[in-house]
Amino acid sequence: MQDLAGDARRRAAQGLDRSDRAARGLSPWARRVAWSAAEAMLCDEDERGELVPPRPEVCERAVVWLDLSLGEGSAETRRGFTLLAVCLELLPLFVIGAFGRMSRLPLGRRLAYLEALESSRVGLLSVLLLAFKVPLCIPAFEEGAELAMTGLDRESTAARRRLPALSPVKERDGGAA
């Protein structure tokens, strides 16, 4: 018993606490649902008009951020988000008439499903999409080429801004500039 108390004191002195560990908030199944949603939300069209999925690291960055954010939340938040993932996964049958789970649909059908959710007259369906869209898209556009597409001139949102050097003001005929 004495050793356990000593270990706890040593860990506390070193700063190793339960909150220092990266907690996961999504089950592997819910990660697949979030990955499928992120892939459909972030896909693009090529010159021929065909859908091109985003780079895997973009989807991974978005899903990891969501996973870690939920891991820091309460158990009720994690359970609530799991329920939202179940709804997102199973509703294609009722929204677009597609027999199958959202994560197993081809990219084009997934995109059509998410667009149908977004434009639905039932407000709760639009909110279901937003529950995934906001936390997945924010980290997806915070680094790399995706950040450059937004018009920001830095490599990440945490990078310091480099301002152009100002030219010195020339004095005119003895007057102040």
N, CA, C and O atoms as a DFTB+ gen file, in Angstrom:
708 C
 N C O
     1  1       0.826      -1.189       0.000
     2  2       0.000       0.000       0.000
     3  2       0.869       1.252       0.000
     4  3       0.565       2.231      -0.680
     5  1       1.949       1.209       0.766
     6  2       2.856       2.348       0.840
     7  2       3.506       2.617      -0.516
     8  3       3.698       3.775      -0.887
     9  1       3.850       1.552      -1.267
    10  2       4.468       1.725      -2.579
    11  2       3.503       2.392      -3.557
    12  3       3.934       3.201      -4.380
    13  1       2.230       2.079      -3.490
    14  2       1.251       2.683      -4.381
    15  2       1.144       4.190      -4.136
    16  3       1.068       4.977      -5.080
    17  1       1.140       4.575      -2.875
    18  2       1.076       6.004      -2.553
    19  2       2.344       6.707      -3.021
    20  3       2.277       7.826      -3.529
    21  1       3.491       6.069      -2.856
    22  2       4.750       6.649      -3.311
    23  2       4.795       6.798      -4.822
    24  3       5.272       7.807      -5.340
    25  1       4.290       5.780      -5.535
    26  2       4.243       5.857      -6.999
    27  2       3.348       6.992      -7.461
    28  3       3.681       7.716      -8.399
    29  1       2.216       7.142      -6.802
    30  2       1.288       8.212      -7.174
    31  2       1.931       9.571      -6.942
    32  3       1.779      10.478      -7.761
    33  1       2.658       9.719      -5.816
    34  2       3.327      10.997      -5.552
    35  2       4.407      11.275      -6.585
    36  3       4.550      12.406      -7.049
    37  1       5.175      10.234      -6.951
    38  2       6.228      10.410      -7.956
    39  2       5.641      10.804      -9.307
    40  3       6.167      11.695      -9.974
    41  1       4.562      10.152      -9.712
    42  2       3.929      10.498     -10.988
    43  2       3.384      11.916     -10.953
    44  3       3.495      12.649     -11.935
    45  1       2.801      12.305      -9.833
    46  2       2.267      13.666      -9.710
    47  2       3.402      14.692      -9.765
    48  3       3.254      15.759     -10.360
    49  1       4.535      14.358      -9.139
    50  2       5.671      15.276      -9.153
    51  2       6.245      15.413     -10.567
    52  3       6.725      16.483     -10.939
    53  1       6.198      14.341     -11.350
    54  2       6.702      14.379     -12.719
    55  2       5.690      14.978     -13.684
    56  3       6.019      15.259     -14.836
    57  1       4.482      15.169     -13.226
    58  2       3.458      15.742     -14.086
    59  2       2.715      14.704     -14.903
    60  3       1.936      15.066     -15.784
    61  1       2.933      13.424     -14.637
    62  2       2.226      12.382     -15.368
    63  2       0.869      12.176     -14.722
    64  3       0.764      11.629     -13.624
    65  1      -0.122      12.602     -15.385
    66  2      -1.472      12.533     -14.855
    67  2      -2.359      11.846     -15.876
    68  3      -1.980      11.684     -17.036
    69  1      -3.520      11.452     -15.445
    70  2      -4.472      10.809     -16.342
    71  2      -4.824      11.737     -17.497
    72  3      -5.062      11.272     -18.612
    73  1      -4.858      13.028     -17.248
    74  2      -5.225      13.976     -18.302
    75  2      -4.114      14.175     -19.329
    76  3      -4.351      14.775     -20.378
    77  1      -2.889      13.677     -19.043
    78  2      -1.791      13.820     -19.989
    79  2      -1.855      12.776     -21.103
    80  3      -1.256      12.954     -22.163
    81  1      -2.573      11.701     -20.859
    82  2      -2.667      10.654     -21.868
    83  2      -3.679      11.050     -22.930
    84  3      -4.691      11.687     -22.638
    85  1      -3.398      10.674     -24.133
    86  2      -4.344      10.940     -25.216
    87  2      -5.463       9.907     -25.143
    88  3      -5.250       8.725     -25.414
    89  1      -6.631      10.355     -24.781
    90  2      -7.770       9.457     -24.662
    91  2      -8.510       9.396     -25.987
    92  3      -8.652      10.405     -26.677
    93  1      -8.970       8.233     -26.328
    94  2      -9.742       8.041     -27.547
    95  2     -11.219       8.149     -27.224
    96  3     -11.678       7.630     -26.206
    97  1     -11.963       8.820     -28.087
    98  2     -13.382       9.004     -27.849
    99  2     -14.266       8.238     -28.811
   100  3     -15.474       8.141     -28.595
   101  1     -13.685       7.690     -29.872
   102  2     -14.458       6.955     -30.864
   103  2     -14.052       5.492     -30.878
   104  3     -12.870       5.167     -30.767
   105  1     -15.018       4.625     -31.013
   106  2     -14.724       3.210     -31.204
   107  2     -14.204       3.025     -32.632
   108  3     -14.369       3.918     -33.463
   109  1     -13.584       1.891     -32.929
   110  2     -13.125       1.668     -34.310
   111  2     -14.272       1.771     -35.327
   112  3     -14.076       2.269     -36.435
   113  1     -15.451       1.306     -34.952
   114  2     -16.604       1.402     -35.846
   115  2     -16.983       2.866     -36.088
   116  3     -17.228       3.260     -37.228
   117  1     -17.031       3.666     -35.032
   118  2     -17.385       5.081     -35.173
   119  2     -16.300       5.837     -35.933
   120  3     -16.603       6.797     -36.642
   121  1     -15.033       5.419     -35.797
   122  2     -13.950       6.030     -36.583
   123  2     -14.163       5.795     -38.075
   124  3     -13.921       6.688     -38.886
   125  1     -14.620       4.581     -38.440
   126  2     -14.899       4.289     -39.854
   127  2     -16.024       5.172     -40.381
   128  3     -15.964       5.657     -41.511
   129  1     -17.046       5.378     -39.561
   130  2     -18.155       6.249     -39.967
   131  2     -17.647       7.672     -40.161
   132  3     -17.966       8.314     -41.162
   133  1     -16.857       8.171     -39.206
   134  2     -16.322       9.533     -39.307
   135  2     -15.388       9.654     -40.507
   136  3     -15.406      10.671     -41.199
   137  1     -14.572       8.630     -40.763
   138  2     -13.663       8.650     -41.915
   139  2     -14.465       8.711     -43.216
   140  3     -14.125       9.478     -44.116
   141  1     -15.513       7.916     -43.318
   142  2     -16.342       7.906     -44.525
   143  2     -17.026       9.248     -44.733
   144  3     -17.120       9.736     -45.859
   145  1     -17.497       9.835     -43.658
   146  2     -18.129      11.148     -43.759
   147  2     -17.107      12.201     -44.177
   148  3     -17.389      13.035     -45.039
   149  1     -15.919      12.165     -43.568
   150  2     -14.874      13.134     -43.913
   151  2     -14.453      12.982     -45.368
   152  3     -14.245      13.977     -46.062
   153  1     -14.328      11.757     -45.828
   154  2     -13.923      11.522     -47.210
   155  2     -14.946      12.103     -48.186
   156  3     -14.571      12.700     -49.196
   157  1     -16.224      11.931     -47.890
   158  2     -17.257      12.471     -48.775
   159  2     -17.324      13.993     -48.692
   160  3     -17.513      14.660     -49.709
   161  1     -17.172      14.547     -47.491
   162  2     -17.246      16.004     -47.342
   163  2     -16.077      16.719     -48.005
   164  3     -16.233      17.835     -48.501
   165  1     -14.920      16.092     -48.016
   166  2     -13.708      16.744     -48.490
   167  2     -13.305      16.350     -49.907
   168  3     -12.258      16.779     -50.392
   169  1     -14.128      15.533     -50.579
   170  2     -13.768      15.108     -51.929
   171  2     -13.875      16.292     -52.894
   172  3     -14.491      17.313     -52.587
   173  1     -13.273      16.129     -54.043
   174  2     -13.242      17.189     -55.048
   175  2     -13.508      16.558     -56.409
   176  3     -13.585      15.335     -56.530
   177  1     -13.647      17.386     -57.420
   178  2     -13.825      16.909     -58.792
   179  2     -12.560      17.172     -59.588
   180  3     -11.887      18.184     -59.393
   181  1     -12.243      16.247     -60.488
   182  2     -11.106      16.474     -61.372
   183  2     -11.579      17.174     -62.651
   184  3     -12.724      17.619     -62.726
   185  1     -10.712      17.271     -63.643
   186  2     -11.034      17.980     -64.882
   187  2     -12.187      17.328     -65.631
   188  3     -12.953      18.017     -66.304
   189  1     -12.321      16.008     -65.526
   190  2     -13.378      15.278     -66.231
   191  2     -14.688      15.267     -65.463
   192  3     -15.679      14.714     -65.941
   193  1     -14.710      15.877     -64.265
   194  2     -15.932      15.913     -63.471
   195  2     -16.132      14.690     -62.587
   196  3     -17.211      14.509     -62.022
   197  1     -15.116      13.852     -62.458
   198  2     -15.208      12.668     -61.613
   199  2     -14.750      13.016     -60.197
   200  3     -13.868      13.853     -60.002
   201  1     -15.363      12.363     -59.223
   202  2     -15.011      12.628     -57.830
   203  2     -13.643      12.053     -57.491
   204  3     -13.310      10.928     -57.865
   205  1     -12.868      12.843     -56.780
   206  2     -11.544      12.433     -56.331
   207  2     -11.540      12.517     -54.808
   208  3     -11.799      13.584     -54.251
   209  1     -11.251      11.405     -54.124
   210  2     -11.227      11.476     -52.659
   211  2     -10.046      12.321     -52.180
   212  3      -9.051      12.456     -52.891
   213  1     -10.154      12.885     -50.987
   214  2      -9.028      13.664     -50.454
   215  2      -7.855      12.747     -50.107
   216  3      -7.998      11.526     -50.047
   217  1      -6.711      13.353     -49.885
   218  2      -5.547      12.559     -49.481
   219  2      -5.840      11.890     -48.139
   220  3      -6.515      12.487     -47.301
   221  1      -5.355      10.676     -47.913
   222  2      -5.640       9.962     -46.659
   223  2      -5.200      10.723     -45.409
   224  3      -5.856      10.633     -44.371
   225  1      -4.098      11.469     -45.496
   226  2      -3.631      12.186     -44.306
   227  2      -4.581      13.311     -43.905
   228  3      -4.628      13.691     -42.735
   229  1      -5.336      13.845     -44.859
   230  2      -6.312      14.887     -44.539
   231  2      -7.464      14.276     -43.738
   232  3      -7.879      14.825     -42.718
   233  1      -7.970      13.145     -44.207
   234  2      -9.047      12.460     -43.466
   235  2      -8.547      11.994     -42.104
   236  3      -9.262      12.094     -41.108
   237  1      -7.330      11.490     -42.063
   238  2      -6.784      11.013     -40.791
   239  2      -6.649      12.158     -39.795
   240  3      -6.984      12.000     -38.621
   241  1      -6.161      13.312     -40.255
   242  2      -6.026      14.472     -39.370
   243  2      -7.388      14.875     -38.809
   244  3      -7.505      15.175     -37.621
   245  1      -8.405      14.884     -39.650
   246  2      -9.738      15.276     -39.205
   247  2     -10.304      14.274     -38.203
   248  3     -10.856      14.671     -37.177
   249  1     -10.174      12.994     -38.489
   250  2     -10.751      11.964     -37.619
   251  2      -9.983      11.877     -36.303
   252  3     -10.592      11.702     -35.248
   253  1      -8.674      11.994     -36.349
   254  2      -7.888      11.952     -35.104
   255  2      -8.256      13.129     -34.216
   256  3      -8.398      12.966     -33.004
   257  1      -8.411      14.307     -34.796
   258  2      -8.783      15.479     -34.004
   259  2     -10.140      15.262     -33.334
   260  3     -10.308      15.560     -32.151
   261  1     -11.105      14.745     -34.091
   262  2     -12.423      14.461     -33.530
   263  2     -12.330      13.405     -32.438
   264  3     -12.948      13.533     -31.381
   265  1     -11.560      12.372     -32.701
   266  2     -11.390      11.276     -31.747
   267  2     -10.789      11.773     -30.438
   268  3     -11.298      11.454     -29.363
   269  1      -9.730      12.538     -30.517
   270  2      -9.084      13.043     -29.309
   271  2      -9.950      14.069     -28.591
   272  3      -9.960      14.119     -27.361
   273  1     -10.671      14.883     -29.342
   274  2     -11.570      15.863     -28.717
   275  2     -12.676      15.170     -27.934
   276  3     -13.001      15.572     -26.817
   277  1     -13.246      14.136     -28.520
   278  2     -14.282      13.388     -27.801
   279  2     -13.699      12.631     -26.613
   280  3     -14.375      12.445     -25.602
   281  1     -12.449      12.197     -26.730
   282  2     -11.790      11.507     -25.622
   283  2     -11.620      12.398     -24.411
   284  3     -11.599      11.918     -23.278
   285  1     -11.500      13.690     -24.645
   286  2     -11.373      14.640     -23.545
   287  2     -12.722      15.011     -22.948
   288  3     -12.784      15.608     -21.873
   289  1     -13.793      14.661     -23.636
   290  2     -15.134      14.998     -23.160
   291  2     -15.658      13.984     -22.150
   292  3     -14.970      13.032     -21.782
   293  1     -16.861      14.207     -21.724
   294  2     -17.482      13.321     -20.739
   295  2     -17.974      12.044     -21.411
   296  3     -18.054      11.956     -22.636
   297  1     -18.299      11.067     -20.587
   298  2     -18.832       9.807     -21.097
   299  2     -20.170      10.036     -21.794
   300  3     -20.476       9.371     -22.784
   301  1     -20.960      10.964     -21.289
   302  2     -22.247      11.267     -21.919
   303  2     -22.052      11.844     -23.317
   304  3     -22.813      11.528     -24.232
   305  1     -21.041      12.683     -23.485
   306  2     -20.752      13.250     -24.796
   307  2     -20.337      12.155     -25.764
   308  3     -20.786      12.139     -26.910
   309  1     -19.483      11.238     -25.316
   310  2     -19.051      10.140     -26.176
   311  2     -20.227       9.253     -26.559
   312  3     -20.345       8.853     -27.718
   313  1     -21.095       8.940     -25.608
   314  2     -22.263       8.116     -25.910
   315  2     -23.208       8.839     -26.863
   316  3     -23.759       8.222     -27.775
   317  1     -23.397      10.132     -26.662
   318  2     -24.249      10.904     -27.552
   319  2     -23.703      10.937     -28.969
   320  3     -24.459      10.827     -29.935
   321  1     -22.390      11.088     -29.094
   322  2     -21.801      11.117     -30.427
   323  2     -21.862       9.746     -31.083
   324  3     -21.991       9.646     -32.303
   325  1     -21.772       8.699     -30.290
   326  2     -21.935       7.349     -30.834
   327  2     -23.340       7.172     -31.396
   328  3     -23.515       6.564     -32.452
   329  1     -24.337       7.696     -30.701
   330  2     -25.709       7.641     -31.204
   331  2     -25.835       8.416     -32.515
   332  3     -26.517       7.966     -33.435
   333  1     -25.185       9.571     -32.609
   334  2     -25.193      10.334     -33.852
   335  2     -24.524       9.560     -34.987
   336  3     -24.974       9.611     -36.131
   337  1     -23.443       8.842     -34.661
   338  2     -22.762       8.032     -35.676
   339  2     -23.666       6.896     -36.161
   340  3     -23.676       6.575     -37.349
   341  1     -24.420       6.293     -35.249
   342  2     -25.369       5.237     -35.635
   343  2     -26.413       5.808     -36.586
   344  3     -26.735       5.193     -37.603
   345  1     -26.935       6.971     -36.259
   346  2     -27.940       7.613     -37.128
   347  2     -27.356       7.923     -38.492
   348  3     -27.982       7.637     -39.513
   349  1     -26.173       8.503     -38.525
   350  2     -25.545       8.856     -39.798
   351  2     -25.285       7.606     -40.636
   352  3     -25.419       7.638     -41.860
   353  1     -24.922       6.530     -39.993
   354  2     -24.605       5.283     -40.684
   355  2     -25.847       4.602     -41.250
   356  3     -25.783       4.015     -42.331
   357  1     -26.957       4.667     -40.554
   358  2     -28.131       3.871     -40.936
   359  2     -29.207       4.632     -41.702
   360  3     -30.127       4.001     -42.223
   361  1     -29.135       5.937     -41.792
   362  2     -30.195       6.716     -42.423
   363  2     -30.193       6.784     -43.960
   364  3     -31.169       7.294     -44.511
   365  1     -29.184       6.314     -44.686
   366  2     -29.269       6.403     -46.148
   367  2     -30.512       5.736     -46.731
   368  3     -31.038       6.202     -47.742
   369  1     -30.982       4.679     -46.127
   370  2     -32.185       4.010     -46.614
   371  2     -33.382       4.953     -46.612
   372  3     -34.190       4.935     -47.541
   373  1     -33.498       5.763     -45.588
   374  2     -34.659       6.646     -45.448
   375  2     -34.473       8.000     -46.127
   376  3     -35.455       8.660     -46.467
   377  1     -33.244       8.412     -46.326
   378  2     -32.991       9.742     -46.905
   379  2     -32.874       9.684     -48.424
   380  3     -33.486      10.491     -49.123
   381  1     -32.089       8.733     -48.941
   382  2     -31.914       8.649     -50.403
   383  2     -32.359       7.299     -50.963
   384  3     -32.235       7.064     -52.165
   385  1     -32.869       6.420     -50.124
   386  2     -33.339       5.120     -50.599
   387  2     -32.234       4.147     -50.949
   388  3     -32.456       3.217     -51.723
   389  1     -31.057       4.340     -50.401
   390  2     -29.922       3.453     -50.681
   391  2     -29.892       2.327     -49.659
   392  3     -29.866       2.565     -48.451
   393  1     -29.895       1.102     -50.160
   394  2     -29.797      -0.044     -49.271
   395  2     -28.332      -0.247     -48.913
   396  3     -27.536      -0.661     -49.756
   397  1     -27.983       0.033     -47.706
   398  2     -26.614      -0.125     -47.251
   399  2     -26.255       0.962     -46.254
   400  3     -26.913       1.997     -46.148
   401  1     -25.208       0.686     -45.548
   402  2     -24.708       1.667     -44.587
   403  2     -23.960       2.775     -45.308
   404  3     -23.446       2.586     -46.411
   405  1     -23.909       3.929     -44.667
   406  2     -23.236       5.070     -45.283
   407  2     -21.765       4.763     -45.550
   408  3     -21.250       5.120     -46.609
   409  1     -21.088       4.120     -44.627
   410  2     -19.656       3.873     -44.787
   411  2     -19.350       2.879     -45.903
   412  3     -18.206       2.789     -46.350
   413  1     -20.354       2.131     -46.358
   414  2     -20.137       1.152     -47.431
   415  2     -20.619       1.650     -48.789
   416  3     -20.436       0.966     -49.796
   417  1     -21.219       2.809     -48.828
   418  2     -21.680       3.359     -50.101
   419  2     -20.494       3.870     -50.909
   420  3     -19.488       4.287     -50.336
   421  1     -20.603       3.840     -52.239
   422  2     -19.548       4.460     -53.044
   423  2     -19.495       5.966     -52.776
   424  3     -20.453       6.551     -52.271
   425  1     -18.396       6.564     -53.112
   426  2     -18.163       7.974     -52.788
   427  2     -19.258       8.881     -53.349
   428  3     -19.701       9.800     -52.661
   429  1     -19.694       8.647     -54.557
   430  2     -20.731       9.474     -55.158
   431  2     -22.061       9.382     -54.421
   432  3     -22.743      10.391     -54.237
   433  1     -22.431       8.177     -53.999
   434  2     -23.676       7.998     -53.251
   435  2     -23.572       8.602     -51.855
   436  3     -24.542       9.153     -51.334
   437  1     -22.382       8.494     -51.251
   438  2     -22.180       9.118     -49.937
   439  2     -22.318      10.619     -50.025
   440  3     -22.936      11.241     -49.161
   441  1     -21.745      11.209     -51.064
   442  2     -21.849      12.645     -51.256
   443  2     -23.301      13.057     -51.479
   444  3     -23.754      14.063     -50.934
   445  1     -24.033      12.278     -52.281
   446  2     -25.449      12.570     -52.499
   447  2     -26.232      12.462     -51.194
   448  3     -27.140      13.255     -50.945
   449  1     -25.888      11.494     -50.372
   450  2     -26.545      11.327     -49.072
   451  2     -26.283      12.533     -48.171
   452  3     -27.211      13.059     -47.556
   453  1     -25.029      12.971     -48.089
   454  2     -24.706      14.117     -47.232
   455  2     -25.344      15.394     -47.760
   456  3     -25.780      16.236     -46.975
   457  1     -25.405      15.550     -49.075
   458  2     -26.084      16.714     -49.634
   459  2     -27.579      16.680     -49.348
   460  3     -28.189      17.719     -49.097
   461  1     -28.174      15.477     -49.385
   462  2     -29.594      15.352     -49.058
   463  2     -29.845      15.672     -47.589
   464  3     -30.862      16.280     -47.254
   465  1     -28.931      15.271     -46.713
   466  2     -29.061      15.629     -45.298
   467  2     -28.993      17.138     -45.122
   468  3     -29.781      17.724     -44.380
   469  1     -28.050      17.755     -45.807
   470  2     -27.832      19.190     -45.653
   471  2     -29.027      20.005     -46.140
   472  3     -29.362      21.032     -45.550
   473  1     -29.660      19.555     -47.199
   474  2     -30.783      20.312     -47.754
   475  2     -32.139      19.777     -47.311
   476  3     -33.169      20.151     -47.873
   477  1     -32.145      18.916     -46.323
   478  2     -33.387      18.308     -45.855
   479  2     -34.309      19.347     -45.221
   480  3     -33.860      20.303     -44.589
   481  1     -35.615      19.130     -45.408
   482  2     -36.607      20.011     -44.779
   483  2     -36.749      19.682     -43.301
   484  3     -37.303      20.473     -42.538
   485  1     -36.253      18.521     -42.893
   486  2     -36.270      18.126     -41.479
   487  2     -34.994      18.680     -40.843
   488  3     -33.892      18.225     -41.148
   489  1     -35.150      19.638     -39.984
   490  2     -34.001      20.326     -39.399
   491  2     -33.052      19.423     -38.640
   492  3     -31.845      19.666     -38.631
   493  1     -33.571      18.385     -38.004
   494  2     -32.704      17.490     -37.237
   495  2     -31.729      16.730     -38.135
   496  3     -30.633      16.380     -37.696
   497  1     -32.111      16.473     -39.376
   498  2     -31.194      15.799     -40.296
   499  2     -30.049      16.721     -40.686
   500  3     -28.906      16.281     -40.807
   501  1     -30.351      17.990     -40.880
   502  2     -29.289      18.957     -41.182
   503  2     -28.348      19.106     -39.995
   504  3     -27.136      19.226     -40.172
   505  1     -28.896      19.098     -38.799
   506  2     -28.067      19.217     -37.592
   507  2     -27.213      17.969     -37.408
   508  3     -26.083      18.057     -36.927
   509  1     -27.742      16.805     -37.789
   510  2     -26.954      15.568     -37.732
   511  2     -25.711      15.701     -38.594
   512  3     -24.617      15.322     -38.176
   513  1     -25.875      16.234     -39.790
   514  2     -24.715      16.434     -40.650
   515  2     -23.749      17.446     -40.034
   516  3     -22.536      17.237     -40.061
   517  1     -24.270      18.528     -39.487
   518  2     -23.406      19.547     -38.879
   519  2     -22.614      19.007     -37.701
   520  3     -21.494      19.450     -37.447
   521  1     -23.193      18.046     -36.978
   522  2     -22.477      17.455     -35.840
   523  2     -21.178      16.802     -36.285
   524  3     -20.238      16.696     -35.497
   525  1     -21.113      16.364     -37.533
   526  2     -19.880      15.791     -38.066
   527  2     -19.100      16.797     -38.914
   528  3     -17.869      16.813     -38.889
   529  1     -19.803      17.617     -39.646
   530  2     -19.148      18.509     -40.600
   531  2     -18.222      19.519     -39.925
   532  3     -17.085      19.707     -40.359
   533  1     -18.695      20.153     -38.889
   534  2     -17.886      21.193     -38.241
   535  2     -16.622      20.615     -37.601
   536  3     -15.530      21.098     -37.900
   537  1     -16.723      19.594     -36.725
   538  2     -15.483      19.108     -36.104
   539  2     -14.563      18.347     -37.046
   540  3     -13.393      18.154     -36.716
   541  1     -15.042      17.908     -38.201
   542  2     -14.161      17.235     -39.155
   543  2     -13.505      18.221     -40.120
   544  3     -12.349      18.035     -40.501
   545  1     -14.222      19.253     -40.514
   546  2     -13.675      20.172     -41.518
   547  2     -12.703      21.198     -40.938
   548  3     -11.779      21.629     -41.627
   549  1     -12.899      21.587     -39.703
   550  2     -11.979      22.573     -39.116
   551  2     -10.547      22.060     -39.113
   552  3      -9.670      22.749     -39.634
   553  1     -10.258      20.873     -38.549
   554  2      -8.858      20.428     -38.578
   555  2      -8.376      20.037     -39.973
   556  3      -7.178      20.084     -40.249
   557  1      -9.293      19.656     -40.847
   558  2      -8.882      19.269     -42.201
   559  2      -8.294      20.452     -42.952
   560  3      -7.410      20.272     -43.789
   561  1      -8.768      21.658     -42.669
   562  2      -8.300      22.843     -43.397
   563  2      -7.309      23.664     -42.586
   564  3      -7.137      24.851     -42.862
   565  1      -6.655      23.074     -41.599
   566  2      -5.707      23.837     -40.782
   567  2      -4.256      23.668     -41.178
   568  3      -3.392      24.336     -40.611
   569  1      -3.954      22.796     -42.137
   570  2      -2.559      22.570     -42.518
   571  2      -2.454      22.284     -44.005
   572  3      -3.428      21.902     -44.654
   573  1      -1.262      22.475     -44.523
   574  2      -0.916      22.030     -45.860
   575  2      -1.646      22.718     -46.995
   576  3      -2.006      23.893     -46.911
   577  1      -1.854      21.960     -48.053
   578  2      -2.478      22.492     -49.269
   579  2      -3.914      22.927     -49.015
   580  3      -4.409      23.857     -49.652
   581  1      -4.577      22.259     -48.093
   582  2      -5.959      22.619     -47.779
   583  2      -6.019      24.015     -47.165
   584  3      -6.940      24.780     -47.452
   585  1      -5.046      24.348     -46.324
   586  2      -4.990      25.685     -45.731
   587  2      -4.699      26.730     -46.802
   588  3      -5.259      27.825     -46.769
   589  1      -3.831      26.400     -47.743
   590  2      -3.512      27.329     -48.827
   591  2      -4.739      27.598     -49.695
   592  3      -4.889      28.693     -50.237
   593  1      -5.623      26.597     -49.828
   594  2      -6.838      26.795     -50.615
   595  2      -7.742      27.856     -49.995
   596  3      -8.529      28.488     -50.699
   597  1      -7.636      28.055     -48.688
   598  2      -8.465      29.057     -48.022
   599  2      -7.922      30.466     -48.214
   600  3      -8.605      31.439     -47.894
   601  1      -6.693      30.589     -48.736
   602  2      -6.103      31.895     -48.984
   603  2      -5.101      32.324     -47.921
   604  3      -4.502      33.393     -48.041
   605  1      -4.908      31.516     -46.885
   606  2      -3.936      31.866     -45.858
   607  2      -2.534      31.604     -46.393
   608  3      -2.301      30.582     -47.037
   609  1      -1.606      32.506     -46.136
   610  2      -0.274      32.427     -46.719
   611  2       0.755      31.755     -45.820
   612  3       1.955      31.957     -46.005
   613  1       0.314      30.970     -44.860
   614  2       1.235      30.287     -43.952
   615  2       1.059      28.779     -44.083
   616  3       0.076      28.311     -44.657
   617  1       2.025      28.011     -43.544
   618  2       1.957      26.556     -43.644
   619  2       1.007      25.937     -42.621
   620  3       0.552      24.808     -42.805
   621  1       0.704      26.663     -41.549
   622  2      -0.289      26.198     -40.572
   623  2      -0.881      27.416     -39.870
   624  3      -0.345      28.520     -39.956
   625  1      -1.990      27.196     -39.179
   626  2      -2.615      28.318     -38.479
   627  2      -1.794      28.742     -37.271
   628  3      -1.977      29.846     -36.757
   629  1      -0.899      27.886     -36.814
   630  2      -0.067      28.221     -35.661
   631  2       1.224      28.939     -36.059
   632  3       1.916      29.486     -35.201
   633  1       1.551      28.943     -37.349
   634  2       2.785      29.580     -37.805
   635  2       2.652      31.100     -37.709
   636  3       1.578      31.663     -37.920
   637  1       3.771      31.744     -37.386
   638  2       3.764      33.203     -37.291
   639  2       3.677      33.801     -38.678
   640  3       4.195      33.251     -39.650
   641  1       3.024      34.914     -38.747
   642  2       2.864      35.608     -40.013
   643  2       4.125      36.379     -40.339
   644  3       4.707      37.028     -39.470
   645  1       4.545      36.309     -41.580
   646  2       5.724      37.043     -42.035
   647  2       5.252      38.258     -42.806
   648  3       4.671      38.141     -43.885
   649  1       5.504      39.405     -42.251
   650  2       5.108      40.649     -42.900
   651  2       6.234      41.134     -43.804
   652  3       7.408      40.977     -43.469
   653  1       5.891      41.715     -44.931
   654  2       6.942      42.251     -45.802
   655  2       7.633      43.427     -45.107
   656  3       7.004      44.180     -44.363
   657  1       8.916      43.567     -45.358
   658  2       9.674      44.670     -44.761
   659  2       9.218      45.984     -45.374
   660  3       9.025      46.087     -46.586
   661  1       9.049      46.985     -44.522
   662  2       8.634      48.302     -44.987
   663  2       9.859      49.089     -45.432
   664  3      10.917      49.014     -44.807
   665  1       9.712      49.832     -46.500
   666  2      10.829      50.652     -46.963
   667  2      10.890      51.905     -46.088
   668  3       9.851      52.413     -45.666
   669  1      12.085      52.404     -45.813
   670  2      12.198      53.601     -44.965
   671  2      11.572      54.807     -45.661
   672  3      11.652      54.966     -46.879
   673  1      10.960      55.633     -44.854
   674  2      10.321      56.840     -45.375
   675  2      11.406      57.882     -45.611
   676  3      12.231      58.149     -44.737
   677  1      11.392      58.456     -46.788
   678  2      12.403      59.471     -47.138
   679  2      11.914      60.825     -46.663
   680  3      10.736      61.166     -46.774
   681  1      12.859      61.582     -46.133
   682  2      12.521      62.932     -45.702
   683  2      12.460      63.847     -46.917
   684  3      13.256      63.747     -47.850
   685  1      11.488      64.736     -46.864
   686  2      11.332      65.674     -47.963
   687  2      11.733      67.074     -47.536
   688  3      11.189      67.591     -46.560
   689  1      12.621      67.672     -48.202
   690  2      13.053      69.078     -48.036
   691  2      12.996      69.547     -46.596
   692  3      12.425      70.600     -46.315
   693  1      13.560      68.806     -45.700
   694  2      13.641      69.236     -44.300
   695  2      12.364      69.038     -43.507
   696  3      12.357      69.299     -42.304
   697  1      11.299      68.594     -44.120
   698  2      10.045      68.384     -43.412
   699  2       9.955      66.969     -42.903
   700  3      10.651      66.073     -43.380
   701  1       9.096      66.779     -41.936
   702  2       8.908      65.431     -41.400
   703  2       8.043      64.636     -42.359
   704  3       7.169      65.182     -43.032
   705  1       8.298      63.365     -42.408
   706  2       7.546      62.494     -43.311
   707  2       6.228      62.105     -42.747
   708  3       5.474      61.372     -43.388
